[in-house]
Amino acid sequence: MTRWSIIDQVGDQVDRAEEAETQRLTALRSYHLLDHRSEPASALLPSSPGQDAEDPTAPRSAVRTGAPAGTGTTAGSGAAVAAGPVSGAEIDAITRLAAAIAGVPFASVNLIDEHHQHPLSSTGTPPAPPARPIPRTQSLCATHFSAGEPVHVPDLSRDPRYADHPWVDGRLGALRSYTSVPLLSPDGHALGTLCATDLVPRRLDEERLARLCDLAAVLVALFERHRDAVLHAHLAAEAEAQRALAQSLMAEQQHRAQQLTQLARASSALATAEDPRTAICHAARRLTDADGVYLLQPDGHGRLVSTAVVGFPDGGDRAPDPDSHRDPLLDLDLTRERGLPLATFRSGKQRFVADVAAHPDADPALVETLGTVSGAWQPILLRAGTCTGVLGIVWRHRREDLDATLAWALHTLAREAAHTLERADLLAQLTEASRRDPLTGVGNRRHWDEVAAREVGRAERSGDPLTFALIDLDHFKAYNDAYGHLIGDDLLREFAAAAGAQLRPGDTIARWGGEEFALALPGCDLEQARDVADRIRAVVPHAQTATAGLAQWTPGASAATVLARADAALYRGKEAGRDTTATA
């Protein structure tokens, strides 16, 4: 190979790299997340010997040593998010959740352009990168993020790629554990990172890494919604301008402009709704001037079930619990051959029927109950084309057609609804996962704190008895030493399962720490709780024993106070020889 051919190859590689970076930056800017970014911070490192440069958001000592100067979350200080449905609170919640899942004190969400790293949110800073933009050359996240793969380094100081980085070697910080998950657009462009760090070495298992990747997907879904909201805001502005200029035009043209405005407002409303399913139905009803709207979704057991209903006279708006408050008349068996909602669900295509009663696939009972004259059914499709639900729209007066503008508006609303439902479901799953102990599958300390406070509040209101229990496996350290930690883990898992099987509906078990488990037993006095504790002690696996301490709640006592009394009773039981149940 000649020297010139080698030069040509190198040139081609450089051209391809520049083109890829240009495409990545174009994708990043399309989200409008940096439209109102603050002025970038000057370089944090000294530009010459003896000249110190400071992080404008943190005490100099914290930045130079990598020691935390405080806790809390800072959102949007580096790159103010443009107006839209991506709120600082949402990004902050995901940042905190990332830190909790990774088990580290520091986490941040960062966007990276050609010159700077822009933090959208950070928790525990410093020593995570500061809350204002920093030069890309001083960014840990920018080192390998464009490859589009997660990076996990248990100890940065032992990795030659990072050991001499200023955030590692003490010039700006002394980070050790580092995990970075890329924020990938649907086209595969790396927009930035979700980063979790610690001052001590730490190795994350595959489950935690997978959950961080899930959070990164949630963030990108928020960004996608933000981009759509910006587009809809432009559409709304155009619609308003058209309305002002079209005063002399016919009423139908004015109505179409109003539909565009309504669609933009609906898009913004969905992004902030506490109850997204009911909000989707309200938006569809306002958009179509319908008398009623319902949302059907698959329940995973071969049925389409109603998850929200608005506008009907039999009780008003509601969001039924899919497991206990379904509207049986609206629920449909997916194995049925006929039905307008079923046909829409299977085909993924919008349907409109002017005379529903005369349609061969109509359900006469449903038509009569809802008073349906005309109807439309709009599928809610995910990006992959999977139908995740059907909006049923009911008019109690004759409507001859669904004009093109309204049909398009319903399609657009359904796309927004798909994003909303996907995000709500994923966040619910991740939130639930963050409340579970990964080893035993029972609740963790966070879950216990929530349950304990809730049960104490309920007891205060009702006056019903409430007992807390702490159960500790006896001689667990000796068991671990004798059989090894893996066998010890098996014992913890088996005990948690066996104990859970002895509980009633409404009781709660959580792993309090190590081999200690906490129980909340609403409706139980001490004697009833003793029966529960003794049953649990009787099913400890592998001929091991356990000691339980019980304390009954008294009016005015906090959850922490009751648990402390249970802990004292547990200690007395241990002192008395173990394998017993003691009461406070």
Steps between C-alpha positions, in 0.01 A plus 500: 500500500649835397539798723238688298241224536555500876452876506179461296367239743575720798330790327191290432486394864524862613223600258273224627566594862423866427181407317388277790567780750308748283202263489520451877504874568208549261303235690588663834390847388175363358380442859528874585634411844791745477311788340526711817822369648692720741843639432759218516731493796861587438751217519510355850870414482765771537619637167846566640700395809378672813172611346194331653170480315186441704172322442241781522243269662703339781755584768850487363608240752227259395589529133870460561476202735193322370331508843125571502414855591135416555213296372185572308415519134570778255302494176527712193772728635743404229264467206163657562234282343286687250128532572329165461397185685850406623495638855796537729311298761467204263868501407597550865286200597674283243841627616419411861365163389822433307707571812273272706515215249878527466539530876722808467467856635562681172312494170453742213331540162725666242472611139822532299546730201816571301657719769334442837327260734164646611350352820118490504484359853739381767466364851764507768726745311789545535702282432289421197573754221374845599153630432613733218643402162862391503743460211458169324873436541449488878194272487517140619179415316629627166793257503322203346129593484474525119556126464142457619577232762480512882830557677554356848834542674506366859821692580603791275842527661587151373380558144772650276234678292389707796770485768655834404167678438458818709179367660698193616855611582400773746525809281120535489383198694586157631231283343540124507187312391361622165201383298380678187201400286461674163180686418434362152251654258276260304751538213787389724663841554658554843350819646674479835516278805331390820793480741534349851819541703646438844811590695571135575549206263171324424397229254140494371332175403329447165153558648590849623668585170188385316279720718725800432461429127122496555522841667702631205218382271248688718711816470513473121122445498466826695726671247287361216189645663678831544586510130138423408377768740722761337359400163147519633571840654599624154183346359294671768661834421431451130142403576449814709647720226276332243196565717584872525544529123197286410222697673314525173533132408232242555437346843650165399840658441485665842405168655804328345733763642345448842558126467872556445516726805311246706737226390803699614338567838409134534860402431627725779227380739592135448860564594413627849192291580498302825245259349614464136222262390216727609691799359519326160123448500436862600729622222322282242160619619596867477660447162196326348211665691393145585243408764723233650839332458639175638844340487543125453833323557610134491526350848748227409234232545327512165264791566468868416401672824387855569767700684332844478148629426387865474175674413242225555208548742552181704741641754706756311869498433704219646818304449411140591757279666564230236504234773190592698289781353443412138188598312394152390277629222799665332740207550549286190634151442782518244399159365165636380469524126300823482484839665596849388763555774644153433521567127686823571736328744586226251538719192668798667287728278262779592128430452196728482137386482220752445219259598643264759171322572475387138856368481523118497796498744335728757412367847127581549523500879793741496328725245189519716682552830726777372235654275735481204386647168834564327839375612871496425773261615860614503788252552789604724814371333853478638795584274542131416142489373364304798150604602495583870139616523189634327319829561124464459328832416122526530261761361133487600406696189547419134837592356538442129876477475837548663666779305864472399620755755327328791619157382858631491456662843382169646800322347733758653330483838529119491873530435531728802289257702731212407803695629311592816385145576840350422676746726246461783522120491879495489534751783254297708705184440828671586354662811374162618842343431669771707288399800604133488798330665688345205609191696175387665236672289320644805478872571814696581555776758346762273190285456483436874517870587207572266290210629575568866403867474184412308391234750560728799290770332225248433506380862479861621185553294328168567617412849566142389793313656834491321810302590853517360739206524871452443615144427869412499651169388701355788872430457487610137866604500601154615280348227670722242844409630417130492334476159609813313324821399323349198331239719427777750330698224292194414388478863392866497303450179331184624417656836348809336279280282397276791425797725297674231286189461392532865371855464146618439394731218592849615801391708845617391845346527816693415869433535619736771868416462727197486309205644234722664146538364223744601128421506200735502189321628194730479200389704718285731547548872801348674347156551385473139838626382673242720310226315623638167860529623496148644367361172782672316761375747368149448573507126861622510678277242787257555436443872604857583323712762390860527419749774214750477434827679148650500367846584141623472434852382357742757322828414744777423798272444695531176594205282864541602405489869298180462779333303757605761288330768479187285878510462541522877270199543706312241815576696341365818401185312859455384626552856252240624650231281357561149238288317216687671246778455532797736259792540555861596 
